[in-house]
Amino acid sequence: MISSSENKKHWENVYETKNPDQVSWTQEKPNTSLEFIRSFGLGKEAKIIDIGGGDSNLVDYLLEEGYEHITVLDISVKALEKAKDRLGSLAHKIKWIATDITTFDPTETYDIWHDRAAFHFLTTPEQVSKYVTLAQKNITGFMVLGTFSKNGPAKCSGLDIQQYDEISLTEKFEGGFEKINCITEDHTTPFGTTQNFIFCSLKKH
């Protein structure tokens, strides 16, 4: 297991040295995430956090749709700087948190917790358990989780990941959440390869 500081170093290096078109997770428009978020039917004042958001475009589209309380969390300071630079004068509307999710100590709760491709990097029972506890304590409404499926890659960015299917993913959270819907989706990377994801939406009990 790599330590939190090694993990941080890895991701700072990735974002320092690569552009969005050189990393596999880049999406022009994160339609699936947006559809799940809309499906919850919450108002624009809903508090949304994007876990491992990096320099993802999700925040741009959430702003465009009028959401007012958005937080982006990522282990990489560099990733968040890239997102801030891209958003320019809109960046001040977002709360930016640079931390490892397993050491995150939130000061508020969230109506919508979104995580596309961060959770699957947690490969030890301790890391997973910390994440689940955090989610149970700090989510008041809904959760969207996207991870590599059992048909997806076994590694990403040189790191091992944990693959999931509908049962194994929702089981992890069944203590505090009920499943609403799960779908699998092929993501086409900027270099034309395909990665299969499982996405689940969950509601707090």
C-alpha positions in Angstrom: 0.0 0.0 0.0 1.4 3.4 -0.9 1.4 6.1 1.8 -0.7 9.2 1.5 2.3 11.4 0.8 3.5 9.1 -1.9 0.0 9.1 -3.4 0.0 12.9 -3.3 3.4 13.0 -5.1 2.1 10.6 -7.8 -0.9 12.8 -8.6 0.9 16.1 -8.4 3.4 14.7 -11.0 0.5 13.4 -13.2 -1.1 16.9 -13.3 2.2 18.7 -13.5 3.3 16.8 -16.6 0.1 15.9 -18.5 -2.6 17.8 -20.3 -6.3 16.7 -20.2 -5.9 15.0 -23.6 -3.0 12.9 -22.2 -4.9 11.3 -19.4 -7.5 8.5 -19.7 -10.2 9.9 -17.5 -10.9 13.2 -19.4 -14.5 13.7 -20.5 -15.5 16.6 -22.7 -19.0 16.6 -21.1 -19.7 14.3 -18.1 -23.3 13.5 -19.3 -23.9 10.5 -17.1 -22.8 12.4 -13.9 -25.0 15.3 -14.9 -28.0 13.1 -15.6 -27.7 11.4 -12.2 -27.4 14.7 -10.4 -30.5 16.1 -12.2 -32.4 12.9 -11.5 -32.3 13.6 -7.7 -34.6 16.7 -8.3 -32.9 18.9 -5.8 -32.9 22.7 -6.1 -29.9 24.8 -7.3 -29.0 25.5 -3.7 -28.2 21.8 -3.1 -24.7 21.3 -1.6 -22.7 19.2 -4.1 -19.2 17.8 -3.6 -17.1 16.3 -6.4 -14.6 13.8 -4.8 -11.4 13.4 -6.7 -12.7 16.1 -9.1 -9.3 17.1 -10.2 -9.5 19.3 -13.3 -12.8 17.6 -14.5 -15.3 19.6 -16.5 -18.2 18.6 -14.2 -17.9 21.8 -12.2 -18.2 24.0 -15.3 -21.5 22.4 -16.3 -22.9 22.5 -12.7 -22.2 26.2 -12.7 -23.8 26.6 -16.1 -26.9 24.8 -14.8 -27.1 27.3 -11.9 -25.9 25.2 -8.9 -24.7 27.6 -6.2 -22.9 25.4 -3.6 -20.2 23.3 -5.2 -17.1 21.9 -3.6 -14.3 20.1 -5.5 -11.9 17.9 -3.5 -8.7 16.4 -4.9 -5.4 15.2 -3.5 -3.6 17.2 -6.1 -3.1 20.9 -5.6 -1.9 21.1 -9.2 -5.2 19.6 -10.5 -7.3 22.1 -8.7 -5.1 25.0 -9.9 -5.7 23.8 -13.5 -9.4 23.8 -12.9 -9.3 27.3 -11.3 -7.3 28.6 -14.3 -9.8 27.2 -16.7 -12.8 28.7 -14.8 -11.1 32.1 -14.5 -13.4 34.6 -12.8 -15.9 31.9 -11.9 -13.4 30.0 -9.8 -14.3 32.0 -6.7 -17.8 30.5 -6.7 -16.3 27.1 -5.9 -14.9 25.7 -2.6 -11.6 24.0 -3.4 -10.2 21.4 -1.0 -6.8 19.8 -1.5 -6.6 16.7 0.6 -6.5 12.9 0.5 -10.1 11.7 0.8 -9.1 9.2 3.5 -8.0 12.1 5.8 -10.8 14.5 4.8 -12.5 16.0 7.8 -15.6 17.9 6.5 -17.0 21.0 8.2 -20.4 20.6 6.5 -22.7 18.0 5.1 -23.6 17.4 1.5 -26.9 16.9 -0.4 -25.1 15.3 -3.3 -21.8 13.4 -3.2 -20.3 12.7 -6.6 -17.3 10.5 -7.2 -16.2 9.3 -10.6 -13.0 7.2 -10.5 -11.7 8.2 -7.1 -13.2 5.4 -4.9 -11.7 2.6 -7.0 -8.2 3.8 -6.1 -8.9 2.7 -2.5 -7.6 -0.8 -2.4 -7.2 -1.7 1.3 -10.1 -2.5 3.7 -9.0 0.4 6.0 -9.2 2.9 3.1 -12.6 1.7 2.0 -13.9 1.6 5.6 -12.8 5.3 6.1 -14.5 6.4 2.9 -17.7 4.6 3.8 -17.8 6.1 7.3 -17.1 9.5 5.9 -20.0 9.1 3.4 -22.4 7.9 6.0 -21.6 10.8 8.3 -21.5 13.6 5.8 -24.1 12.9 3.2 -27.7 14.0 3.8 -29.2 13.1 0.5 -27.6 11.2 -2.5 -24.5 9.7 -3.8 -23.2 9.0 -7.3 -20.3 6.6 -7.6 -18.5 5.7 -10.8 -15.7 3.1 -10.7 -14.1 0.7 -13.2 -16.4 -2.3 -13.7 -15.3 -6.0 -13.6 -14.9 -5.6 -17.3 -12.8 -2.4 -16.9 -9.1 -1.9 -16.5 -7.3 -3.4 -13.5 -4.9 -0.4 -13.3 -5.1 3.4 -13.9 -2.3 5.9 -14.1 0.1 3.1 -13.1 -1.7 2.4 -9.9 -3.7 -0.7 -8.9 -7.5 -0.2 -8.6 -10.4 -2.1 -7.2 -13.0 -3.2 -9.8 -16.7 -3.4 -8.8 -20.0 -4.6 -10.1 -23.5 -3.6 -9.0 -23.6 -6.0 -6.1 -20.1 -5.4 -4.7 -20.3 -1.6 -5.0 -23.8 -1.2 -3.4 -22.9 -3.7 -0.7 -20.1 -1.5 0.5 -22.6 1.2 1.4 -25.7 -0.8 2.3 -25.3 0.2 6.0 -26.3 3.8 5.3 -27.7 3.9 1.7 -30.2 2.2 -0.5 -29.5 1.7 -4.2 -31.6 3.7 -6.7 -30.1 2.7 -10.0 -26.9 1.2 -11.5 -25.7 1.4 -15.1 -22.6 0.3 -16.9 -21.0 2.6 -19.4 -18.1 2.6 -21.9 -15.9 5.6 -21.6 -13.8 6.4 -24.6 -10.5 7.8 -23.6 -8.8 10.7 -25.4 -6.5 8.1 -27.1 -9.4 6.0 -28.4 -9.3 3.1 -26.0 -12.4 2.0 -24.1 -12.9 1.7 -20.3 -16.0 0.1 -18.9 -17.4 1.8 -15.8 -20.2 1.0 -13.4 -22.2 4.0 -12.1 -24.6 3.7 -9.1 -26.8 6.2 -7.5 -27.7 5.7 -3.8 -30.0 7.5 -1.4 -29.2 8.0 2.3 -31.5 5.8 4.5 
